[in-house]
Amino acid sequence: MTRPTPETLANTARRARAAVEQARDTDQPVRDTAAPTVPGVRTPATPAPVQVSGASSLVRSLEALGVDVVFGIPGGSILPAYDPLYDSAVRHILVRHEQGAGHAATGYAQATGRVGVCVATSGPGATNLVTPIADAYMDSVPLVAITGQVARPSIGTDAFQEADIQGITLPITKHNFLVQRAEEVPRVLAEAFHLASTGRPGPVLVDIPKDVLQASTVFAWPPTLDLPGYRPTLHPHGKQIREAARLMTGARRPVLYVGGGVLKAGATDGLRRLAELTGIPVVTTLMALGAFPDSHPQHLGMPGMHGTVAAVYGLQKADLIVALGARFDDRVTGRLDSFAPDAAVVHADIDPAEIGKNRHADVPIVGDARHVIDELVGAVAAEQSAAGRPDLDDWWSQLNDLRKRYPLGYEEPADGTLSPQYVLSRLGAIAGPDAVYAAGVGQHQMWASQFISYERPRTWLNSGGLGTMGYAVPAAMGAKVGRPDTVVWGIDGDGCFQMTSQELATCALEGIPVKIAVINNGNLGMVRQWQALFYGERYSNTDLGTHKHRIPDFVKLAEALGCVGLRCETAKDVDKTIEAAMSINDAPVVIDFVVGKDAMVWPMVAAGTSNDEIMFARGVRPDFDEDDV
């Protein structure tokens, strides 16, 4: 039989992606769908039913779904799938560790808005995906993980490389499947992609026994989906929208609290319209950076543990919080019982389980953020035409005073070492707002969120909920695969980098020219900061040896992995080193920025304390006159 050409597959993928947007406008349960992420769309280029193996059925399903790339490693149980994959138009990227496959698929999904796909074998291959699956679950990333399983007669016998990955991942997946018959493969794959990409996005696991992959079956497309219990509410209730609009028009100290759900819903244009219509201050969480331009005069910055003083106090002293696609995470609220004590709350989220979970919602709104925001724009405009636009001048006067007195900044290291904040501010200025930045976890992540300006959606990728060290390098790789014409920078710490740096070999061999900035302070920096502040400067097991011993030497390591290695140790060399990396487009580049070990992330709300106790710098608490509020 003749396989679909790459052009045919590309056209199919384009039709599917276009129809995804159209599909957002239906609340109907899925019964019969041709392009499985898109109810009601059929793919005329698909051939007639044919006799194939279960493995071939799997690969053909991926092709019909418009998948262009998967990240994975073969092994015994999944090996049958790799034979038909050899002839497929679907690109397979051979990673060096399954964790890299999962994070690469997540980075691809976060940068493109499409479903990321990773593949692993049974047992340790599958369990190595647990961390990226949990990471995707916490950050609501559309991911499909396909794992091989031992043959059905061996399941439950402790066979070689057997692990109950379905049971292991049950708490950290949106749904998971154990495929029992080869004829189920197209339907299960279709349902997996639909579940991963609709409603609140999330990871879905598909576990396929080896004998199912080897069995003979008939491949037919499209399959019939049967998900009668799955019906995400996309359109909000009109009464709740009107009540929210009434509160927004009457509030005197309102704040728009924007979470990652706004990005995932493609609601950033509507958010800007709503903000400018109302004049309400905007704060964007760590997961929502880029949803509202950092440069916009209504943007107060990021709230939470390392947020701006204006954003933290704006929420704390608000009389109305309008939460859009956010979940009142502990890193935002601080001690929950003292968070925003005088604020009424409008909470809009597509996941009803989030509403009221951490903070009571006076006006709960279940719905897709794009529809919620669009309907709020209309309702607020109607309220304003009747009652006028509220006067927020006093509120803005207070917030602007805080912005002026407590801007984000840093002190140059007293010992003359390179400032990490300076490095990242220059990186953002030189690479610009069109680049994609993928950060690891720790001090460098916070500095990157503070000192790079995010003006566009899907330009900031990070592990927000799980806080996974080792995320940056593979996520940057996945982002670059998904957006090959975009400059992609991975921003990593010397600790994070050593967890997944082997994926640079993948980048070198696969022609994925990412750029990695290693903020090398010689320590597990955030842990060391806590030891300095809360453990009497007793630095137990946080010195990594990358300064005093230069083990590893990151430049030599980069070169050994097929990359260009550069090192920068002084402020005068920062710009020319970054520019040198920017000029290289045919190979991955790693820059070892050797920075001071004592730099800290400020402002800071200590864990378990109230946001009222925010520290602007060590020993400096903001002077905020409560009588002004």
Secondary structure as a PSIPRED ss2 file (coil, helix, strand):
# PSIPRED VFORMAT (PSIPRED V4.0)

   1 M C   1.000  0.000  0.000
   2 T C   1.000  0.000  0.000
   3 R C   1.000  0.000  0.000
   4 P C   1.000  0.000  0.000
   5 T C   1.000  0.000  0.000
   6 P H   0.000  1.000  0.000
   7 E H   0.000  1.000  0.000
   8 T H   0.000  1.000  0.000
   9 L H   0.000  1.000  0.000
  10 A H   0.000  1.000  0.000
  11 N H   0.000  1.000  0.000
  12 T H   0.000  1.000  0.000
  13 A H   0.000  1.000  0.000
  14 R H   0.000  1.000  0.000
  15 R H   0.000  1.000  0.000
  16 A H   0.000  1.000  0.000
  17 R H   0.000  1.000  0.000
  18 A H   0.000  1.000  0.000
  19 A H   0.000  1.000  0.000
  20 V H   0.000  1.000  0.000
  21 E H   0.000  1.000  0.000
  22 Q H   0.000  1.000  0.000
  23 A H   0.000  1.000  0.000
  24 R C   1.000  0.000  0.000
  25 D C   1.000  0.000  0.000
  26 T C   1.000  0.000  0.000
  27 D C   1.000  0.000  0.000
  28 Q C   1.000  0.000  0.000
  29 P C   1.000  0.000  0.000
  30 V C   1.000  0.000  0.000
  31 R C   1.000  0.000  0.000
  32 D C   1.000  0.000  0.000
  33 T C   1.000  0.000  0.000
  34 A C   1.000  0.000  0.000
  35 A E   0.000  0.000  1.000
  36 P C   1.000  0.000  0.000
  37 T C   1.000  0.000  0.000
  38 V E   0.000  0.000  1.000
  39 P C   1.000  0.000  0.000
  40 G C   1.000  0.000  0.000
  41 V C   1.000  0.000  0.000
  42 R C   1.000  0.000  0.000
  43 T C   1.000  0.000  0.000
  44 P C   1.000  0.000  0.000
  45 A C   1.000  0.000  0.000
  46 T C   1.000  0.000  0.000
  47 P C   1.000  0.000  0.000
  48 A C   1.000  0.000  0.000
  49 P C   1.000  0.000  0.000
  50 V E   0.000  0.000  1.000
  51 Q E   0.000  0.000  1.000
  52 V E   0.000  0.000  1.000
  53 S E   0.000  0.000  1.000
  54 G H   0.000  1.000  0.000
  55 A H   0.000  1.000  0.000
  56 S H   0.000  1.000  0.000
  57 S H   0.000  1.000  0.000
  58 L H   0.000  1.000  0.000
  59 V H   0.000  1.000  0.000
  60 R H   0.000  1.000  0.000
  61 S H   0.000  1.000  0.000
  62 L H   0.000  1.000  0.000
  63 E H   0.000  1.000  0.000
  64 A H   0.000  1.000  0.000
  65 L C   1.000  0.000  0.000
  66 G C   1.000  0.000  0.000
  67 V C   1.000  0.000  0.000
  68 D C   1.000  0.000  0.000
  69 V E   0.000  0.000  1.000
  70 V E   0.000  0.000  1.000
  71 F E   0.000  0.000  1.000
  72 G E   0.000  0.000  1.000
  73 I C   1.000  0.000  0.000
  74 P C   1.000  0.000  0.000
  75 G C   1.000  0.000  0.000
  76 G C   1.000  0.000  0.000
  77 S C   1.000  0.000  0.000
  78 I C   1.000  0.000  0.000
  79 L H   0.000  1.000  0.000
  80 P H   0.000  1.000  0.000
  81 A H   0.000  1.000  0.000
  82 Y H   0.000  1.000  0.000
  83 D H   0.000  1.000  0.000
  84 P H   0.000  1.000  0.000
  85 L H   0.000  1.000  0.000
  86 Y C   1.000  0.000  0.000
  87 D C   1.000  0.000  0.000
  88 S C   1.000  0.000  0.000
  89 A C   1.000  0.000  0.000
  90 V C   1.000  0.000  0.000
  91 R E   0.000  0.000  1.000
  92 H E   0.000  0.000  1.000
  93 I E   0.000  0.000  1.000
  94 L E   0.000  0.000  1.000
  95 V C   1.000  0.000  0.000
  96 R C   1.000  0.000  0.000
  97 H C   1.000  0.000  0.000
  98 E H   0.000  1.000  0.000
  99 Q H   0.000  1.000  0.000
 100 G H   0.000  1.000  0.000
 101 A H   0.000  1.000  0.000
 102 G H   0.000  1.000  0.000
 103 H H   0.000  1.000  0.000
 104 A H   0.000  1.000  0.000
 105 A H   0.000  1.000  0.000
 106 T H   0.000  1.000  0.000
 107 G H   0.000  1.000  0.000
 108 Y H   0.000  1.000  0.000
 109 A H   0.000  1.000  0.000
 110 Q H   0.000  1.000  0.000
 111 A H   0.000  1.000  0.000
 112 T H   0.000  1.000  0.000
 113 G C   1.000  0.000  0.000
 114 R C   1.000  0.000  0.000
 115 V C   1.000  0.000  0.000
 116 G E   0.000  0.000  1.000
 117 V E   0.000  0.000  1.000
 118 C E   0.000  0.000  1.000
 119 V E   0.000  0.000  1.000
 120 A E   0.000  0.000  1.000
 121 T C   1.000  0.000  0.000
 122 S C   1.000  0.000  0.000
 123 G C   1.000  0.000  0.000
 124 P H   0.000  1.000  0.000
 125 G H   0.000  1.000  0.000
 126 A H   0.000  1.000  0.000
 127 T H   0.000  1.000  0.000
 128 N C   1.000  0.000  0.000
 129 L C   1.000  0.000  0.000
 130 V H   0.000  1.000  0.000
 131 T H   0.000  1.000  0.000
 132 P H   0.000  1.000  0.000
 133 I H   0.000  1.000  0.000
 134 A H   0.000  1.000  0.000
 135 D H   0.000  1.000  0.000
 136 A H   0.000  1.000  0.000
 137 Y H   0.000  1.000  0.000
 138 M H   0.000  1.000  0.000
 139 D C   1.000  0.000  0.000
 140 S C   1.000  0.000  0.000
 141 V C   1.000  0.000  0.000
 142 P C   1.000  0.000  0.000
 143 L E   0.000  0.000  1.000
 144 V E   0.000  0.000  1.000
 145 A E   0.000  0.000  1.000
 146 I E   0.000  0.000  1.000
 147 T E   0.000  0.000  1.000
 148 G E   0.000  0.000  1.000
 149 Q E   0.000  0.000  1.000
 150 V C   1.000  0.000  0.000
 151 A C   1.000  0.000  0.000
 152 R H   0.000  1.000  0.000
 153 P H   0.000  1.000  0.000
 154 S H   0.000  1.000  0.000
 155 I C   1.000  0.000  0.000
 156 G C   1.000  0.000  0.000
 157 T C   1.000  0.000  0.000
 158 D C   1.000  0.000  0.000
 159 A C   1.000  0.000  0.000
 160 F C   1.000  0.000  0.000
 161 Q C   1.000  0.000  0.000
 162 E C   1.000  0.000  0.000
 163 A C   1.000  0.000  0.000
 164 D C   1.000  0.000  0.000
 165 I H   0.000  1.000  0.000
 166 Q H   0.000  1.000  0.000
 167 G H   0.000  1.000  0.000
 168 I H   0.000  1.000  0.000
 169 T H   0.000  1.000  0.000
 170 L H   0.000  1.000  0.000
 171 P H   0.000  1.000  0.000
 172 I H   0.000  1.000  0.000
 173 T C   1.000  0.000  0.000
 174 K C   1.000  0.000  0.000
 175 H E   0.000  0.000  1.000
 176 N E   0.000  0.000  1.000
 177 F E   0.000  0.000  1.000
 178 L E   0.000  0.000  1.000
 179 V C   1.000  0.000  0.000
 180 Q C   1.000  0.000  0.000
 181 R C   1.000  0.000  0.000
 182 A H   0.000  1.000  0.000
 183 E H   0.000  1.000  0.000
 184 E H   0.000  1.000  0.000
 185 V H   0.000  1.000  0.000
 186 P H   0.000  1.000  0.000
 187 R H   0.000  1.000  0.000
 188 V H   0.000  1.000  0.000
 189 L H   0.000  1.000  0.000
 190 A H   0.000  1.000  0.000
 191 E H   0.000  1.000  0.000
 192 A H   0.000  1.000  0.000
 193 F H   0.000  1.000  0.000
 194 H H   0.000  1.000  0.000
 195 L H   0.000  1.000  0.000
 196 A H   0.000  1.000  0.000
 197 S H   0.000  1.000  0.000
 198 T C   1.000  0.000  0.000
 199 G C   1.000  0.000  0.000
 200 R C   1.000  0.000  0.000
 201 P C   1.000  0.000  0.000
 202 G C   1.000  0.000  0.000
 203 P E   0.000  0.000  1.000
 204 V E   0.000  0.000  1.000
 205 L E   0.000  0.000  1.000
 206 V E   0.000  0.000  1.000
 207 D E   0.000  0.000  1.000
 208 I E   0.000  0.000  1.000
 209 P E   0.000  0.000  1.000
 210 K H   0.000  1.000  0.000
 211 D H   0.000  1.000  0.000
 212 V H   0.000  1.000  0.000
 213 L H   0.000  1.000  0.000
 214 Q H   0.000  1.000  0.000
 215 A C   1.000  0.000  0.000
 216 S E   0.000  0.000  1.000
 217 T E   0.000  0.000  1.000
 218 V E   0.000  0.000  1.000
 219 F E   0.000  0.000  1.000
 220 A C   1.000  0.000  0.000
 221 W C   1.000  0.000  0.000
 222 P C   1.000  0.000  0.000
 223 P C   1.000  0.000  0.000
 224 T C   1.000  0.000  0.000
 225 L C   1.000  0.000  0.000
 226 D C   1.000  0.000  0.000
 227 L C   1.000  0.000  0.000
 228 P C   1.000  0.000  0.000
 229 G C   1.000  0.000  0.000
 230 Y C   1.000  0.000  0.000
 231 R C   1.000  0.000  0.000
 232 P C   1.000  0.000  0.000
 233 T C   1.000  0.000  0.000
 234 L C   1.000  0.000  0.000
 235 H C   1.000  0.000  0.000
 236 P C   1.000  0.000  0.000
 237 H C   1.000  0.000  0.000
 238 G H   0.000  1.000  0.000
 239 K H   0.000  1.000  0.000
 240 Q H   0.000  1.000  0.000
 241 I H   0.000  1.000  0.000
 242 R H   0.000  1.000  0.000
 243 E H   0.000  1.000  0.000
 244 A H   0.000  1.000  0.000
 245 A H   0.000  1.000  0.000
 246 R H   0.000  1.000  0.000
 247 L H   0.000  1.000  0.000
 248 M H   0.000  1.000  0.000
 249 T H   0.000  1.000  0.000
 250 G H   0.000  1.000  0.000
 251 A C   1.000  0.000  0.000
 252 R C   1.000  0.000  0.000
 253 R C   1.000  0.000  0.000
 254 P E   0.000  0.000  1.000
 255 V E   0.000  0.000  1.000
 256 L E   0.000  0.000  1.000
 257 Y E   0.000  0.000  1.000
 258 V E   0.000  0.000  1.000
 259 G C   1.000  0.000  0.000
 260 G H   0.000  1.000  0.000
 261 G H   0.000  1.000  0.000
 262 V H   0.000  1.000  0.000
 263 L H   0.000  1.000  0.000
 264 K H   0.000  1.000  0.000
 265 A C   1.000  0.000  0.000
 266 G C   1.000  0.000  0.000
 267 A C   1.000  0.000  0.000
 268 T H   0.000  1.000  0.000
 269 D H   0.000  1.000  0.000
 270 G H   0.000  1.000  0.000
 271 L H   0.000  1.000  0.000
 272 R H   0.000  1.000  0.000
 273 R H   0.000  1.000  0.000
 274 L H   0.000  1.000  0.000
 275 A H   0.000  1.000  0.000
 276 E H   0.000  1.000  0.000
 277 L H   0.000  1.000  0.000
 278 T H   0.000  1.000  0.000
 279 G C   1.000  0.000  0.000
 280 I C   1.000  0.000  0.000
 281 P C   1.000  0.000  0.000
 282 V E   0.000  0.000  1.000
 283 V E   0.000  0.000  1.000
 284 T E   0.000  0.000  1.000
 285 T C   1.000  0.000  0.000
 286 L H   0.000  1.000  0.000
 287 M H   0.000  1.000  0.000
 288 A H   0.000  1.000  0.000
 289 L C   1.000  0.000  0.000
 290 G C   1.000  0.000  0.000
 291 A C   1.000  0.000  0.000
 292 F C   1.000  0.000  0.000
 293 P C   1.000  0.000  0.000
 294 D C   1.000  0.000  0.000
 295 S C   1.000  0.000  0.000
 296 H C   1.000  0.000  0.000
 297 P C   1.000  0.000  0.000
 298 Q C   1.000  0.000  0.000
 299 H E   0.000  0.000  1.000
 300 L E   0.000  0.000  1.000
 301 G E   0.000  0.000  1.000
 302 M C   1.000  0.000  0.000
 303 P C   1.000  0.000  0.000
 304 G C   1.000  0.000  0.000
 305 M C   1.000  0.000  0.000
 306 H C   1.000  0.000  0.000
 307 G C   1.000  0.000  0.000
 308 T C   1.000  0.000  0.000
 309 V H   0.000  1.000  0.000
 310 A H   0.000  1.000  0.000
 311 A H   0.000  1.000  0.000
 312 V H   0.000  1.000  0.000
 313 Y H   0.000  1.000  0.000
 314 G H   0.000  1.000  0.000
 315 L H   0.000  1.000  0.000
 316 Q H   0.000  1.000  0.000
 317 K C   1.000  0.000  0.000
 318 A C   1.000  0.000  0.000
 319 D C   1.000  0.000  0.000
 320 L E   0.000  0.000  1.000
 321 I E   0.000  0.000  1.000
 322 V E   0.000  0.000  1.000
 323 A E   0.000  0.000  1.000
 324 L E   0.000  0.000  1.000
 325 G C   1.000  0.000  0.000
 326 A C   1.000  0.000  0.000
 327 R C   1.000  0.000  0.000
 328 F C   1.000  0.000  0.000
 329 D C   1.000  0.000  0.000
 330 D H   0.000  1.000  0.000
 331 R H   0.000  1.000  0.000
 332 V H   0.000  1.000  0.000
 333 T H   0.000  1.000  0.000
 334 G E   0.000  0.000  1.000
 335 R C   1.000  0.000  0.000
 336 L H   0.000  1.000  0.000
 337 D H   0.000  1.000  0.000
 338 S H   0.000  1.000  0.000
 339 F C   1.000  0.000  0.000
 340 A C   1.000  0.000  0.000
 341 P C   1.000  0.000  0.000
 342 D C   1.000  0.000  0.000
 343 A C   1.000  0.000  0.000
 344 A E   0.000  0.000  1.000
 345 V E   0.000  0.000  1.000
 346 V E   0.000  0.000  1.000
 347 H E   0.000  0.000  1.000
 348 A E   0.000  0.000  1.000
 349 D E   0.000  0.000  1.000
 350 I C   1.000  0.000  0.000
 351 D C   1.000  0.000  0.000
 352 P H   0.000  1.000  0.000
 353 A H   0.000  1.000  0.000
 354 E H   0.000  1.000  0.000
 355 I C   1.000  0.000  0.000
 356 G C   1.000  0.000  0.000
 357 K C   1.000  0.000  0.000
 358 N C   1.000  0.000  0.000
 359 R C   1.000  0.000  0.000
 360 H C   1.000  0.000  0.000
 361 A C   1.000  0.000  0.000
 362 D C   1.000  0.000  0.000
 363 V E   0.000  0.000  1.000
 364 P E   0.000  0.000  1.000
 365 I E   0.000  0.000  1.000
 366 V E   0.000  0.000  1.000
 367 G C   1.000  0.000  0.000
 368 D C   1.000  0.000  0.000
 369 A H   0.000  1.000  0.000
 370 R H   0.000  1.000  0.000
 371 H H   0.000  1.000  0.000
 372 V H   0.000  1.000  0.000
 373 I H   0.000  1.000  0.000
 374 D H   0.000  1.000  0.000
 375 E H   0.000  1.000  0.000
 376 L H   0.000  1.000  0.000
 377 V H   0.000  1.000  0.000
 378 G H   0.000  1.000  0.000
 379 A H   0.000  1.000  0.000
 380 V H   0.000  1.000  0.000
 381 A H   0.000  1.000  0.000
 382 A H   0.000  1.000  0.000
 383 E H   0.000  1.000  0.000
 384 Q H   0.000  1.000  0.000
 385 S H   0.000  1.000  0.000
 386 A H   0.000  1.000  0.000
 387 A H   0.000  1.000  0.000
 388 G C   1.000  0.000  0.000
 389 R C   1.000  0.000  0.000
 390 P C   1.000  0.000  0.000
 391 D C   1.000  0.000  0.000
 392 L C   1.000  0.000  0.000
 393 D H   0.000  1.000  0.000
 394 D H   0.000  1.000  0.000
 395 W H   0.000  1.000  0.000
 396 W H   0.000  1.000  0.000
 397 S H   0.000  1.000  0.000
 398 Q H   0.000  1.000  0.000
 399 L H   0.000  1.000  0.000
 400 N H   0.000  1.000  0.000
 401 D H   0.000  1.000  0.000
 402 L H   0.000  1.000  0.000
 403 R H   0.000  1.000  0.000
 404 K H   0.000  1.000  0.000
 405 R H   0.000  1.000  0.000
 406 Y C   1.000  0.000  0.000
 407 P C   1.000  0.000  0.000
 408 L C   1.000  0.000  0.000
 409 G C   1.000  0.000  0.000
 410 Y C   1.000  0.000  0.000
 411 E C   1.000  0.000  0.000
 412 E C   1.000  0.000  0.000
 413 P C   1.000  0.000  0.000
 414 A C   1.000  0.000  0.000
 415 D C   1.000  0.000  0.000
 416 G C   1.000  0.000  0.000
 417 T C   1.000  0.000  0.000
 418 L E   0.000  0.000  1.000
 419 S C   1.000  0.000  0.000
 420 P H   0.000  1.000  0.000
 421 Q H   0.000  1.000  0.000
 422 Y H   0.000  1.000  0.000
 423 V H   0.000  1.000  0.000
 424 L H   0.000  1.000  0.000
 425 S H   0.000  1.000  0.000
 426 R H   0.000  1.000  0.000
 427 L H   0.000  1.000  0.000
 428 G H   0.000  1.000  0.000
 429 A H   0.000  1.000  0.000
 430 I H   0.000  1.000  0.000
 431 A H   0.000  1.000  0.000
 432 G C   1.000  0.000  0.000
 433 P C   1.000  0.000  0.000
 434 D C   1.000  0.000  0.000
 435 A C   1.000  0.000  0.000
 436 V E   0.000  0.000  1.000
 437 Y E   0.000  0.000  1.000
 438 A E   0.000  0.000  1.000
 439 A E   0.000  0.000  1.000
 440 G C   1.000  0.000  0.000
 441 V C   1.000  0.000  0.000
 442 G C   1.000  0.000  0.000
 443 Q H   0.000  1.000  0.000
 444 H H   0.000  1.000  0.000
 445 Q H   0.000  1.000  0.000
 446 M H   0.000  1.000  0.000
 447 W H   0.000  1.000  0.000
 448 A H   0.000  1.000  0.000
 449 S H   0.000  1.000  0.000
 450 Q H   0.000  1.000  0.000
 451 F H   0.000  1.000  0.000
 452 I C   1.000  0.000  0.000
 453 S C   1.000  0.000  0.000
 454 Y C   1.000  0.000  0.000
 455 E C   1.000  0.000  0.000
 456 R C   1.000  0.000  0.000
 457 P C   1.000  0.000  0.000
 458 R C   1.000  0.000  0.000
 459 T C   1.000  0.000  0.000
 460 W E   0.000  0.000  1.000
 461 L E   0.000  0.000  1.000
 462 N C   1.000  0.000  0.000
 463 S C   1.000  0.000  0.000
 464 G C   1.000  0.000  0.000
 465 G C   1.000  0.000  0.000
 466 L C   1.000  0.000  0.000
 467 G C   1.000  0.000  0.000
 468 T C   1.000  0.000  0.000
 469 M C   1.000  0.000  0.000
 470 G C   1.000  0.000  0.000
 471 Y C   1.000  0.000  0.000
 472 A H   0.000  1.000  0.000
 473 V H   0.000  1.000  0.000
 474 P H   0.000  1.000  0.000
 475 A H   0.000  1.000  0.000
 476 A H   0.000  1.000  0.000
 477 M H   0.000  1.000  0.000
 478 G H   0.000  1.000  0.000
 479 A H   0.000  1.000  0.000
 480 K H   0.000  1.000  0.000
 481 V H   0.000  1.000  0.000
 482 G H   0.000  1.000  0.000
 483 R C   1.000  0.000  0.000
 484 P C   1.000  0.000  0.000
 485 D C   1.000  0.000  0.000
 486 T C   1.000  0.000  0.000
 487 V C   1.000  0.000  0.000
 488 V E   0.000  0.000  1.000
 489 W E   0.000  0.000  1.000
 490 G E   0.000  0.000  1.000
 491 I E   0.000  0.000  1.000
 492 D E   0.000  0.000  1.000
 493 G E   0.000  0.000  1.000
 494 D H   0.000  1.000  0.000
 495 G H   0.000  1.000  0.000
 496 C H   0.000  1.000  0.000
 497 F H   0.000  1.000  0.000
 498 Q H   0.000  1.000  0.000
 499 M H   0.000  1.000  0.000
 500 T H   0.000  1.000  0.000
 501 S C   1.000  0.000  0.000
 502 Q C   1.000  0.000  0.000
 503 E H   0.000  1.000  0.000
 504 L H   0.000  1.000  0.000
 505 A H   0.000  1.000  0.000
 506 T H   0.000  1.000  0.000
 507 C H   0.000  1.000  0.000
 508 A H   0.000  1.000  0.000
 509 L H   0.000  1.000  0.000
 510 E H   0.000  1.000  0.000
 511 G C   1.000  0.000  0.000
 512 I C   1.000  0.000  0.000
 513 P C   1.000  0.000  0.000
 514 V C   1.000  0.000  0.000
 515 K E   0.000  0.000  1.000
 516 I E   0.000  0.000  1.000
 517 A E   0.000  0.000  1.000
 518 V E   0.000  0.000  1.000
 519 I E   0.000  0.000  1.000
 520 N E   0.000  0.000  1.000
 521 N C   1.000  0.000  0.000
 522 G C   1.000  0.000  0.000
 523 N E   0.000  0.000  1.000
 524 L C   1.000  0.000  0.000
 525 G H   0.000  1.000  0.000
 526 M H   0.000  1.000  0.000
 527 V H   0.000  1.000  0.000
 528 R H   0.000  1.000  0.000
 529 Q H   0.000  1.000  0.000
 530 W H   0.000  1.000  0.000
 531 Q H   0.000  1.000  0.000
 532 A H   0.000  1.000  0.000
 533 L H   0.000  1.000  0.000
 534 F H   0.000  1.000  0.000
 535 Y C   1.000  0.000  0.000
 536 G C   1.000  0.000  0.000
 537 E C   1.000  0.000  0.000
 538 R C   1.000  0.000  0.000
 539 Y C   1.000  0.000  0.000
 540 S C   1.000  0.000  0.000
 541 N C   1.000  0.000  0.000
 542 T C   1.000  0.000  0.000
 543 D E   0.000  0.000  1.000
 544 L C   1.000  0.000  0.000
 545 G C   1.000  0.000  0.000
 546 T C   1.000  0.000  0.000
 547 H C   1.000  0.000  0.000
 548 K C   1.000  0.000  0.000
 549 H C   1.000  0.000  0.000
 550 R C   1.000  0.000  0.000
 551 I C   1.000  0.000  0.000
 552 P C   1.000  0.000  0.000
 553 D C   1.000  0.000  0.000
 554 F H   0.000  1.000  0.000
 555 V H   0.000  1.000  0.000
 556 K H   0.000  1.000  0.000
 557 L H   0.000  1.000  0.000
 558 A H   0.000  1.000  0.000
 559 E H   0.000  1.000  0.000
 560 A H   0.000  1.000  0.000
 561 L C   1.000  0.000  0.000
 562 G C   1.000  0.000  0.000
 563 C C   1.000  0.000  0.000
 564 V E   0.000  0.000  1.000
 565 G E   0.000  0.000  1.000
 566 L E   0.000  0.000  1.000
 567 R E   0.000  0.000  1.000
 568 C E   0.000  0.000  1.000
 569 E C   1.000  0.000  0.000
 570 T C   1.000  0.000  0.000
 571 A H   0.000  1.000  0.000
 572 K H   0.000  1.000  0.000
 573 D H   0.000  1.000  0.000
 574 V H   0.000  1.000  0.000
 575 D H   0.000  1.000  0.000
 576 K H   0.000  1.000  0.000
 577 T H   0.000  1.000  0.000
 578 I H   0.000  1.000  0.000
 579 E H   0.000  1.000  0.000
 580 A H   0.000  1.000  0.000
 581 A H   0.000  1.000  0.000
 582 M H   0.000  1.000  0.000
 583 S C   1.000  0.000  0.000
 584 I C   1.000  0.000  0.000
 585 N C   1.000  0.000  0.000
 586 D C   1.000  0.000  0.000
 587 A C   1.000  0.000  0.000
 588 P C   1.000  0.000  0.000
 589 V E   0.000  0.000  1.000
 590 V E   0.000  0.000  1.000
 591 I E   0.000  0.000  1.000
 592 D E   0.000  0.000  1.000
 593 F E   0.000  0.000  1.000
 594 V E   0.000  0.000  1.000
 595 V E   0.000  0.000  1.000
 596 G C   1.000  0.000  0.000
 597 K C   1.000  0.000  0.000
 598 D C   1.000  0.000  0.000
 599 A C   1.000  0.000  0.000
 600 M C   1.000  0.000  0.000
 601 V C   1.000  0.000  0.000
 602 W C   1.000  0.000  0.000
 603 P C   1.000  0.000  0.000
 604 M E   0.000  0.000  1.000
 605 V C   1.000  0.000  0.000
 606 A C   1.000  0.000  0.000
 607 A C   1.000  0.000  0.000
 608 G C   1.000  0.000  0.000
 609 T C   1.000  0.000  0.000
 610 S E   0.000  0.000  1.000
 611 N H   0.000  1.000  0.000
 612 D H   0.000  1.000  0.000
 613 E H   0.000  1.000  0.000
 614 I C   1.000  0.000  0.000
 615 M E   0.000  0.000  1.000
 616 F C   1.000  0.000  0.000
 617 A E   0.000  0.000  1.000
 618 R C   1.000  0.000  0.000
 619 G C   1.000  0.000  0.000
 620 V E   0.000  0.000  1.000
 621 R C   1.000  0.000  0.000
 622 P C   1.000  0.000  0.000
 623 D C   1.000  0.000  0.000
 624 F C   1.000  0.000  0.000
 625 D C   1.000  0.000  0.000
 626 E H   0.000  1.000  0.000
 627 D H   0.000  1.000  0.000
 628 D H   0.000  1.000  0.000
 629 V C   1.000  0.000  0.000
